[in-house]
């Protein structure tokens, strides 16, 4: 498996690099309805777990300076087929549990904007998928956002989601938000299975996930 990781890293490093992604706080447009963010005092706590971000340092998260969003870098978030990969390697996920502290009475929030980037290596007939689903702890309602890639395709990728997902409840106990992000790859009908992968690892120096919140009054 270390040899596979080294091979993926080498392919990413030799790909053309356009502009490196930095970590400024993005200036997003107002989302409907155009309420101002709540007063100072809101803080975020983020934890992560999953097959692509196991505890022990394979994911690094950082809260934005304005406490209205967070980002993550990954060391092992990649899905692959072929070249000795096991059947479960074709899907990897990372689930974030987001606790928003200090939400004032009369306010609710939603994950409104998300940015993802990574590297893909897809042979003819292969497909890749980046999907994120959003839900609040203890609630059944779920919203999905997804992006598909079709081979042949080699190189860096970036995708963006804009607009609110699910709004937090106005009443009752405060519920944590869950953001389950996954990568999948399929080789299609090719036999033997060739090497294909879609990755969001820090080896590429451009891979990340970044989420921002929107606010509204109840």
Secondary structure per residue as TSV (DSSP state, phi and psi in degrees):
chain	resnum	aa	ss	phi	psi
A	1	X	-	360.0	-35.1
A	2	X	H	-62.0	-37.8
A	3	X	H	-65.2	-37.5
A	4	X	H	-64.3	-43.2
A	5	X	H	-61.9	-42.2
A	6	X	H	-62.9	-38.5
A	7	X	H	-65.9	-42.1
A	8	X	H	-63.0	-42.9
A	9	X	H	-62.6	-41.8
A	10	X	H	-63.5	-41.4
A	11	X	H	-62.9	-37.6
A	12	X	H	-70.4	-37.1
A	13	X	H	-70.5	-29.8
A	14	X	H	-88.3	-5.5
A	15	X	S	-72.6	152.6
A	16	X	-	-62.3	138.1
A	17	X	-	-114.1	124.4
A	18	X	-	-90.5	-78.7
A	19	X	-	-129.6	128.0
A	20	X	-	-69.6	143.2
A	21	X	-	-85.2	134.2
A	22	X	-	-107.6	-176.2
A	23	X	-	-121.2	48.0
A	24	X	-	-73.0	163.7
A	25	X	-	-78.1	117.4
A	26	X	-	-65.8	149.4
A	27	X	-	-101.3	89.3
A	28	X	-	-88.1	151.8
A	29	X	-	-69.6	157.6
A	30	X	-	-61.5	144.1
A	31	X	-	-106.3	155.9
A	32	X	S	-77.0	143.5
A	33	X	S	-76.4	159.1
A	34	X	-	-80.3	64.3
A	35	X	-	-84.0	148.6
A	36	X	-	-74.4	154.9
A	37	X	-	-59.5	160.6
A	38	X	-	-69.7	169.6
A	39	X	-	-61.4	167.0
A	40	X	T	-56.7	151.2
A	41	X	T	122.8	-13.7
A	42	X	-	-75.6	132.4
A	43	X	E	-131.4	155.8
A	44	X	E	-116.6	141.8
A	45	X	E	-124.8	129.5
A	46	X	E	-126.0	129.0
A	47	X	E	-124.3	158.3
A	48	X	E	-143.2	147.0
A	49	X	E	-161.0	152.6
A	50	X	S	156.6	176.0
A	51	X	T	-67.0	-21.3
A	52	X	T	-105.7	5.5
A	53	X	S	-153.4	63.4
A	54	X	-	-67.9	149.0
A	55	X	T	-56.6	144.9
A	56	X	T	119.2	18.1
A	57	X	T	102.8	10.9
A	58	X	S	-87.7	-0.1
A	59	X	E	-142.1	139.7
A	60	X	E	-121.8	126.5
A	61	X	E	-115.7	148.8
A	62	X	E	-143.8	134.8
A	63	X	E	-83.1	139.2
A	64	X	-	-62.2	157.1
A	65	X	T	-60.5	-30.2
A	66	X	T	-91.6	7.9
A	67	X	S	57.1	33.2
A	68	X	S	-125.0	22.8
A	69	X	E	176.4	173.7
A	70	X	E	-153.1	160.8
A	71	X	E	-131.0	168.5
A	72	X	E	-148.1	141.9
A	73	X	E	-112.7	149.5
A	74	X	E	-126.9	148.3
A	75	X	S	-105.8	-21.5
A	76	X	S	-137.2	25.5
A	77	X	-	-94.9	87.3
A	78	X	E	-150.2	142.4
A	79	X	E	-111.7	138.4
A	80	X	E	-150.7	158.4
A	81	X	E	-131.5	159.4
A	82	X	S	76.4	175.3
A	83	X	T	55.1	39.5
A	84	X	T	86.6	2.2
A	85	X	-	-70.3	139.5
A	86	X	-	-74.3	167.6
A	87	X	G	-62.3	-29.6
A	88	X	G	-80.4	-10.0
A	89	X	G	-72.6	-11.8
A	90	X	G	-75.0	-8.3
A	91	X	E	-139.4	132.6
A	92	X	E	-137.3	144.3
A	93	X	E	-136.1	161.8
A	94	X	E	-141.9	123.3
A	95	X	E	-109.2	126.1
A	96	X	E	-98.7	136.5
A	97	X	E	-109.1	116.5
A	98	X	E	-109.7	119.5
A	99	X	E	-106.8	123.2
A	100	X	E	-105.2	111.0
A	101	X	E	-93.7	146.5
A	102	X	-	79.7	24.8
A	103	X	-	-68.5	119.2
A	104	X	-	-67.9	154.3
A	105	X	T	-57.8	137.2
A	106	X	T	89.6	4.3
A	107	X	E	-118.4	151.0
A	108	X	E	-139.6	159.5
A	109	X	E	-134.9	163.5
A	110	X	E	-147.5	151.0
A	111	X	E	-71.6	117.1
A	112	X	E	-107.3	-34.4
A	113	X	E	-133.6	140.1
A	114	X	E	-142.3	141.0
A	115	X	E	-128.2	136.9
A	116	X	E	-135.1	146.3
A	117	X	E	-151.8	156.5
A	118	X	E	-176.9	-151.2
A	119	X	E	-135.0	144.1
A	120	X	E	-129.3	144.9
A	121	X	E	-138.6	98.3
A	122	X	E	-123.7	125.2
A	123	X	-	-77.9	166.1
A	124	X	T	-53.8	132.0
A	125	X	T	89.2	-13.0
A	126	X	-	-85.0	156.5
A	127	X	E	-134.6	151.0
A	128	X	E	-128.4	154.0
A	129	X	E	-139.3	132.8
A	130	X	E	-116.8	120.5
A	131	X	E	-133.4	143.2
A	132	X	E	-133.1	132.9
A	133	X	E	-119.5	145.1
A	134	X	E	-120.6	135.3
A	135	X	E	-160.0	161.5
A	136	X	E	-102.7	143.5
A	137	X	T	-54.8	129.1
A	138	X	T	81.3	6.2
A	139	X	-	-120.7	146.1
A	140	X	-	-85.9	-23.1
A	141	X	-	-67.3	134.1
A	142	X	-	-136.5	144.5
A	143	X	E	-125.7	137.0
A	144	X	E	-111.9	145.3
A	145	X	E	-132.0	134.6
A	146	X	E	-145.7	158.7
A	147	X	E	-139.9	134.7
A	148	X	E	-115.0	148.1
A	149	X	E	-128.8	142.3
A	150	X	E	-125.2	133.3
A	151	X	S	-79.4	159.6
A	152	X	S	-78.9	134.8
A	153	X	E	-157.2	122.8
A	154	X	E	-131.0	129.1
A	155	X	E	140.7	-178.7
A	156	X	E	-72.6	152.5
A	157	X	E	-135.7	152.2
A	158	X	E	-140.2	136.9
A	159	X	E	-136.3	155.4
A	160	X	E	-139.5	139.0
A	161	X	E	-117.4	133.7
A	162	X	E	-127.9	143.3
A	163	X	S	105.7	149.1
A	164	X	-	-60.7	148.2
A	165	X	-	-95.8	-99.7
A	166	X	-	-111.0	138.0
A	167	X	-	-87.0	142.2
A	168	X	-	-66.9	154.9
A	169	X	-	-64.8	148.6
A	170	X	S	-81.1	-28.4
A	171	X	S	-128.0	161.8
A	172	X	S	89.6	-174.9
A	173	X	S	-65.6	148.8
A	174	X	-	-67.4	131.8
A	175	X	-	-113.1	138.8
A	176	X	-	-70.6	147.4
A	177	X	E	-92.1	139.7
A	178	X	E	-114.3	133.7
A	179	X	E	-126.2	105.8
A	180	X	E	-102.9	110.2
A	181	X	E	-107.2	135.2
A	182	X	E	-139.6	154.5
A	183	X	E	-121.3	138.7
A	184	X	E	-135.5	150.9
A	185	X	E	-141.8	143.2
A	186	X	E	-132.8	136.8
A	187	X	-	-86.0	-3.6
A	188	X	T	74.6	-142.7
A	189	X	T	-95.9	6.7
A	190	X	-	-65.0	135.2
A	191	X	S	-134.6	127.7
A	192	X	S	-69.5	163.1
A	193	X	-	-65.2	120.2
A	194	X	-	-82.3	168.3
A	195	X	-	-70.5	124.1
A	196	X	E	-140.3	145.4
A	197	X	E	-158.2	155.7
A	198	X	E	-130.8	131.8
A	199	X	E	-135.0	148.9
A	200	X	-	-134.2	56.8
A	201	X	-	-107.0	156.1
A	202	X	G	-71.2	-8.0
A	203	X	G	-59.0	-30.0
A	204	X	G	-82.8	-9.7
A	205	X	S	65.3	-2.9
A	206	X	S	-125.5	4.2
A	207	X	-	-91.7	136.0
A	208	X	E	-167.0	169.0
A	209	X	E	-131.2	138.4
A	210	X	E	-142.1	132.4
A	211	X	E	-127.9	141.9
A	212	X	E	-126.6	150.5
A	213	X	E	-99.9	152.0
A	214	X	E	-119.3	153.8
A	215	X	E	-127.9	150.5
A	216	X	E	-152.1	160.2
A	217	X	E	-87.1	156.1
A	218	X	-	-76.0	360.0
